[in-house]
């Protein structure tokens, strides 16, 4: 391209103000946008940025309650802290690098010090309102996309001190978004665990924790599956909880200054290393790291002055020193466990013996399948190279342009059935960020089996290698693992078999929000001017009403019937994903036993009862149709 005629002068230099820059590059401030189907999507980051300020007030000893409501798309958060100084209400939510957190004495170990958080929420909202209550006076300001609409004068009030912020995310930026109550509650529970005594009132529910990370593990795990009571240790600026369960894999929850570091970091890595070293020293045996860490469930929370995170959304802690002592985070965590965990286990011999038995059991199982695993790994490597079951995305093959964390955050893998569906998605996908894994036939029902079967079954073995989860989800190559099967009986069966595989052997992949179901259209309704893709009978009827004349209606029975050109609409910006969410009290063993075990009486009753309901609904519809026919005749 000839660029010799292009001018470069003062007119080419543009300066964006704060709100224009945030709206133009929102990913720099809140990570990926998303539609709310992932816990890391932008609408939850907006929520977090506001609540973080309220939490910091509580930590400083101001206010014991935070009220949150999400109704009709409007998010409203009210705390009972000191309230924003009334003369700075507008500046605090609309001027970059303005805020009280720059005074390190006032906010010694707060969540963030960048002065951007609430401003980003303001800039990315189509409605933003802030109201501060302070010593009998109140101040209100309202914005749209960061632009001031209302800057009210001070008035008298009888309301207690604090701050209220109300916002509606801008739907021109967050496409087709929806807040999922399960994710919001999960966020709030994490705040509750890390701030014992704080009451979070959300849409009529009150969330409160008395025992911190002990409560967290008790809610996140099935206590009956734990091999010994949860070990709970607290020190200055550190708290840990730990146990072993009967499930496969590792499961950790980590926090820095109240921030849920979903991608871990130096503190979590030190926690895992310290557990291994403590157990080795206690039992005076050089255990294999995998034998110690298998089936661990743990949580760690540390407080650090001015933490250094590796991203704006603060999901991974970087390397740094613990001020003012100058010791590293790693040394701080290692020393705490070396002293406190070791002391605890020497005083609690029953728990120490249970841990030793678990490590020895893991060691026996690992050695038992070593030869099978070696052969299976060689077979998987050969299959991936020559058979092309995995059509990877180029992001994993790009050198130096993105960090591994950035690649994972933006990448998706579709698990498909059949050549036609795999072919269509492969042609339509974004080759930079979307991969495809093609299944051959129905997977094995692996309920109740040991991990040995994963290496013996070629299909399951190849799948775990494609995801790189053989040694746990820490190396998971894709942020979103999407089951893309037909919306018929066979497709549903394959979906259940895959869900069983993940829940049986890799439950932490599900618990950490990486597993999704692809929602594909059931109908195409079109005329010569417009085309609608409908995901339900109701959407189909609405589409028919919008078209004139008699439209052409196509019922998609399988993914293979959808052309690659049409797939571009479904797996691009308009992708619809249903996250696989485990309820707080869901027991995986009971769940799998009910759906995938032998034909239990409970399941028979469920099927019969629901079949009756469905038949009754069909009869009701027929009666309505008959009645309409009579009315037309009259």
C-alpha positions, 0 to 999 in steps of 0.5 A: 500500500502506498502511504507516501501521500498521507499527511502526519501533522498536528491534526493527527494527534488526538487527546481523549478525555478520561471517559472517552478513553475508558469507553473506547478501550474498556478491556484495559479497565475491566477485562473482557466485556462478555454477557454475564455468562462468565464470572469474569465478565465485565458487568461483575467487575463493575459491581466489584469496583463499587463494592470494593470501596464499601468493603474498604470503609468496613475494614477501616471500622466504618459501617457493618452493613452493605445493601445491594439490589439488582432489580430490572437491570438497575444495580443499587449499592448502599454502604454505611461508612463515612460517606464521600466528602461532599465537596468531592462527590463529583470528582471522586467518580469522574476524575482519574487519580482522585480518591482517598486511597492515595493516603496510605495511612487511611487505606493501608491495605485496600483492594486497589490504589489506581483511582480508576474503579468507580470512574470506569463504572461511571463511564461504562453506564448509561445511568450512574447516580452517586449520593453521599450522606455525611453529618446531616447533609447529602449531595447527589450527582447523576451521569450518563456515559460519564457526562454530568447530567445533575450536580445538585446542591447540598440538602439536609438529611436524616439518613445515616452516613454512607454512600449510595451508588446506582448504575445501569451498564451501557447495553451498547457496550455490554451486548445482551448482558444479564446478571446471574444471581448465582454469580452475584451471590458467589461474589458477595459470599467471598466478601462475607468470608473475608470480613467476618461479621459484615452483613451483606443484604442482597435482594432480601437475603442476608449473607454473613460469616462468623468463621471466615475461610472455614465457612468458605470451605464448608460451603464449597465442599461436601463435608461428608467427602472430607477425609478429616476436619478442616484445618483453619489457621489465622495469623497477622495478615494471613488466613488459611483453610485446608483439607483433603477430599475424596474427589479428583484434582485440586481445588483452591480459593485465593484472595489478596486484600479481599480480592478473589484472585481467580488466576492465583499468583505468587501467594497461591503458588507459595501455599501449594509449595508450603503444604508439600514441604511441611508434609515432607518434613513432618513425615520425613519422606520425600513424597512426590508433589502430585501425591501430596496435592491430589484431592486437596481443597484449600483457601488462602487469604493474605493482606499486603500493602499496595499489592502489585497485580498482573492485570487491571482486574486484579485476578493474579498477584505478581511478585513483590515484597512484604513491606516494611519487613522486606520479605517476599510473599513466598517466604511469608507464606512458607514461614507461616505454614512451616510453623503453624501447620507443622505445630497443628499436625503434631498436636492433632495426631489423628488428622496427621495420620489421615493425611499420611494415609491419603498421600500413600493411597495417591502414591499407590494409585499413581504407580498402578496406572503409570504404565497405562498412562505412559502408553496413553500419553504416547497415543494421545501425542500421536493422535493429536498430530496425525488425526487432527481431532483437535483443531487448535486456535492460533493464539496458542501458536502465537509467540510473544504477542500475548501472555499465556494468561491473556491467551487463556482468558480469551480462548474457547474450545468447542467439543462437538459430535459428528463430522458435519457439526465439527466441519461447520463450526471449524469453518465459522470459528474465529481461528485466533481464539476458538478451537474445536475438538471432534468426538467420535461416537458417544463417550463412555459413561464413567460414573463410579469409575477410577481415573484409570479408565481415562487413560484406557479410553482413547476418546476421554484420554485425547480430550483431557490432553487437548485441554491439558488438564491431566495434572489439574486445571492450573494448565487449562489451555482454554478459559471456556470449555463449551459442549456443543451437541445437538438439541435432540435426545442423542445430543442430550445424552452425549451432553450428560456423558461429558458432564459426568466425565468432568464432574467425576474427574475434574470437578474443579473445572466446573466449580471455577466456571469454565464449563458451558453449554452452547445454546443454538437456535431451534428455528430459522424464520425468514422472508425475502427481507429479514431473517430471525434465528429463534431459540424457543417456540416463543421467539419463533412466534414473535418472529412470525408476527414481525414478518409479513405474509407467510414466512419460511420456517426451518426447524434445526434438528442438529448442528450439522444442518446449520451452514458455516455462514450461519454459524458465524452469527452464533459463535461470534459476538452473539454467542449464547452460552449457558454456564454449568453452575453447581449450587452451593449445596450441590453434592456431586456424588448424589447428582451423578448417582441420580442421573447416571447411576443405575435406574433408581426408583427416585429417577423412575418416579421423577420421569413418570411424574414429569411425563404426566405433566407434559401430557397434561400440557399437551392436552390443555393446548389441544383443548385450546385449539379445539375451542379456537376452532369452535369460535372460528366456526361460530 
